[in-house]
Amino acid sequence: MNRFISNSTAAYPLGIPTGGKLFYVPSGSYLRRVAILYASSASTISMAWADAPYNNFSTPADAITDSADMPFDAFMDSSGNIYIAYSISSTNGIGFCKLTFAGGIWSAGLPVVVYNADDNAYPSIATQSDGTLWIAWSRLSGGNYYISAQSSVDDGGSWGSLHTLTGGDSSAYPRIIEAGGEFYIFYSEGGAQIAYRKYNIPADPWTTEVVLASASGYDLNLSVVASTDGRVALCYKGTGGLFFREYAGSSWSVEVVIDTNTICQPNAVYRGGALYLLYCVDMGDSMILPYYSKRTNNIFSTPAILNDYRDFLDKLLLFSSAAGTYEDLTTEAESAATADIKHATSSALLSAAGDALYMGGDDPFNQLRFILSSTGSGGMVVWKYWDGQSWKTFTPSSGAWHFSSASHDLLMWDDLDSIPSDWQKLDLSGANKYWIMAAVSSGFAGLPIGSRISTIANTNGMKVQV
């Protein structure tokens, strides 16, 4: 299921890439109700929820209205309460808010200031088994970034003294978890190492630093999760791709290279006896493609695309009305070369009335991304799909577009469930696909020329897949 929730104008709509934002109520009358947090604007963190089969989400409600335009983090406890850590807009401090779950409703408490000096960002929040809350974050002071943390023993009402765990560097990003009865803060520091320190429950202080990786390119793309049997999975971005290590109770495994592409947003998930690594590959031109790898019997599968409907096109055809011919430019649509999507007759993507661009997939899709080397002017197109009998005109959900900008995300329908049920495959120039046609209704004065076209869009709309 793929469902449109809301648009967002925030810089980080879903918070920290590896942080909490989607939760299932774990027990009770509302078991498996899903709650989603997202930054709906530069200052607001909102929430929406739905019950199975998740066809209809609630109207989004504002939970926090004093957030800076920076990432947040959250977790849900065993009772369905949600705890949020965020940066405060007016002071660049660290804020906290609890959403209490009762009678099927989440109610936001008053925001609490956790720390209000220096510049603070990228919080990570978690709880110890005894109920103590911890927030760790990146603190900028005197030109250096430090990993700092504070705890609360009264459910976030007040916060204790500041713990500073690192000596200061050019960057610092934390992730905080409990695993096997022990409490950890993992972090990347200076882009040059991945390390952790462990809190001696119930003793203090923190253990000395343990370095797990030393290379380059480390940043906030760091995911740490614990299994029910105390294992710890660590996956992280570095120069050279996606890397993985695991703690199995007594020692750490060797570092494993999962993917050598440029990656972002890694997340590790233990599920049903298997371990999944989910992440995105940067395909260039702001096209971010979700991938996954599954480990079974201690072997990771070859990385694969997560969703068939987010990929490069299965077929792209250009039709020239002057020549009366189709040209297959599928390879050109995928390649990073510029100015290569054009018909030989017109030397353009589209030119005269009657020209058409056909974008085909083996499965239905709801959005497209266009990268043009030359933009069009003076012309108009209409958008159509094949309904089994004829070409049916429609207006894209994101509005009309006539190849007038160098890059564009065309949202044809809000989500997969909004795709017209009468969209049918058609055999066109020997290819049986689901086709979207951009047909020229008024000729172009300035001719558009394409560089890349795919279904890997880069929109600010937020969707959830369950």
C-alpha positions, -999 to +999 in steps of 0.1 A: +000+000+000+013+034-010-006+064+005-003+102+002-004+119+036+005+155+031+028+180+014+057+196+034+077+228+031+103+218+057+139+212+049+138+177+066+102+165+062+109+131+079+134+142+104+167+125+109+172+100+081+177+071+105+154+084+132+119+074+144+089+087+125+065+058+119+051+037+148+026+010+154+006+009+186+020-023+202-010-035+223-045-029+235-077-019+217-058+000+191-032-026+183-014-019+150-027+016+146+000+034+127+011+069+137+033+091+115+053+121+125+066+146+099+077+182+097+049+199+078+067+233+077+098+250+088+085+253+124+058+226+128+059+189+135+026+172+126+011+138+131-014+116+112-027+081+120-047+053+105-060+018+113-056-013+092-059-017+063-046+019+063-067+032+034-077+064+052-055+086+074-066+111+099-064+148+091-029+158+101-027+176+135+001+199+147+021+184+176+049+210+179+049+245+166+082+259+179+106+236+160+136+249+141+138+238+104+161+209+114+157+171+119+137+157+149+137+122+164+110+102+183+101+068+197+069+051+209+067+033+243+048+001+251+016+021+259+016+040+226+029+073+240+053+092+217+084+110+229+099+137+206+132+155+207+138+185+184+157+218+179+139+249+192+135+277+165+140+307+187+171+296+206+186+266+188+182+248+220+170+212+224+133+207+231+112+178+243+075+170+240+054+139+250+023+129+230+001+110+255-020+082+240-054+076+257-087+065+243-073+063+208-062+099+208-027+114+210-025+147+231+005+169+230+019+181+264+036+214+269+071+216+253+100+213+277+134+230+272+161+204+277+192+225+270+193+262+260+229+272+254+251+270+223+238+258+189+222+223+190+209+200+164+204+163+153+189+150+185+184+112+192+160+101+219+156+067+237+147+052+270+164+029+294+145-002+307+140+016+340+121+044+323+149+070+323+148+091+292+180+102+273+185+127+246+219+129+228+226+156+202+253+175+183+263+207+202+283+235+185+305+255+209+336+275+202+338+263+166+337+226+174+309+200+175+305+178+206+282+148+214+263+158+244+235+142+264+210+147+292+186+124+310+152+127+327+139+104+355+104+121+356+091+113+321+106+144+306+093+169+331+129+180+340+163+172+328+196+165+346+231+178+341+249+179+307+271+150+297+297+158+270+311+125+255+335+138+228+364+162+227+351+183+198+355+180+160+344+194+127+311+174+129+293+150+153+261+130+149+247+106+175+223+076+177+212+063+211+198+029+220+195+003+247+204-033+239+209-064+261+204-043+292+231-018+283+228+017+271+248+031+241+255+063+223+269+057+189+282+086+168+302+097+138+328+123+145+347+146+122+337+125+092+366+102+101+353+077+126+323+057+139+325+051+177+304+045+208+304+049+245+283+028+269+266+039+301+272+016+330+237+009+342+231+019+370+267+032+376+282+063+362+303+074+342+303+065+306+329+039+294+358+049+273+353+054+236+353+023+213+361+030+177+344+007+152+354+023+119+381+048+108+380+061+073+362+091+057+328+103+046+309+095+078+279+118+087+244+116+100+236+086+079+242+062+108+216+036+118+217+015+150+191-010+161+188-038+187+173-072+183+151-088+210+180-111+219+205-083+225+223-081+192+232-047+178+231-039+140+251-009+128+250+003+092+265+035+080+274+056+050+311+062+043+333+069+014+329+039-008+293+030+000+272+013+027+289-006+055+277-030+082+289-044+115+270-064+142+275-071+179+264-106+188+268-105+226+306-108+230+323-092+200+318-071+169+318-087+134+342-075+108+331-046+086+310-058+056+306-037+024+269-039+014+268-015-016+295+005-033+272+031-047+267+066-032+240+059-006+220+078+020+192+071+046+203+037+058+181+018+082+186-017+097+156-038+108+154-071+125+122-089+114+111-125+115+145-140+121+161-120+093+180-087+091+170-061+065+191-032+054+170-005+037+187+025+022+186+048-008+211+051-037+218+085-052+213+081-089+223+117-096+200+147-106+182+144-073+169+110-081+170+089-049+162+052-054+152+030-024+171-003-022+173-032+003+195-062+012+183-091+033+205-113+055+196-150+059+220-176+072+246-149+077+247-140+040+234-107+026+214-108-006+225-088-037+211-053-032+178-049-051+154-020-058+127-019-031+098-008-053+093-017-090+073+015-096+103+036-086+129+030-112+141+041-146+114+037-173+110+003-189+105+020-223+106+056-237+095+064-272+095+097-291+071+102-320+077+128-347+047+139-366+069+152-394+086+119-399+058+096-388+083+075-369+089+063-333+124+064-319+134+042-288+154+063-264+150+042-233+188+039-228+193+076-232+165+083-206+185+064-180+220+075-188+237+105-171+247+120-205+231+153-213+210+165-243+206+130-257+168+126-255+157+140-289+142+127-321+166+126-351+141+145-373+135+175-350+166+174-329+143+180-300+123+161-273+091+176-287+086+202-314+054+204-336+018+198-329+012+160-332+046+151-317+044+129-286+065+115-258+055+081-245+068+068-211+061+032-204+063+009-174+057-028-168+037-017-137+015+014-131+034+045-117+022+078-104+051+102-108+079+112-132+111+132-130+123+152-159+159+166-164+161+189-195+193+203-210+172+229-229+138+241-217+108+246-240+089+278-247+058+288-265+044+253-267+018+232-248+012+195-241-017+175-229-012+144-206-030+112-214-032+075-205-047+045-223-080+033-208-083+002-230-103+019-257-087+054-263-063+079-249-079+097-219-067+132-211-060+140-174-046+169-154-016+159-133-021+163-095+008+187-094-006+208-122+000+215-158+036+216-171+049+222-206+086+213-204+094+249-193+119+242-165+152+224-164+141+199-137+106+190-128+088+164-106+054+156-122+030+141-097+003+126-120-017+111-091-012+116-054-003+080-047-006+045-062-041+040-048-052+071-068-041+058-101-072+054-124-085+018-123-091+019-161-054+025-170-046-004-193-015-017-211-011-010-248+012-025-275+030+005-289+058+001-314+062-035-302+063-028-265+033-037-243+034-013-214+014+011-192+019+043-211+018+080-202+017+102-233+027+139-234+011+151-267+020+184-282-012+204-288+006+237-297+040+237-313+071+249-294+091+280-304+120+271-281+126+234-284+130+213-252+158+187-252+159+159-226+187+145-205+170+121-181+135+109-175+124+084-148+098+075-122+123+083-095+109+116-085+122+140-058+091+156-043+083+171-009+051+151-006+052+124+021+040+089+016+040+058+037+043+022+027+032-006+050 
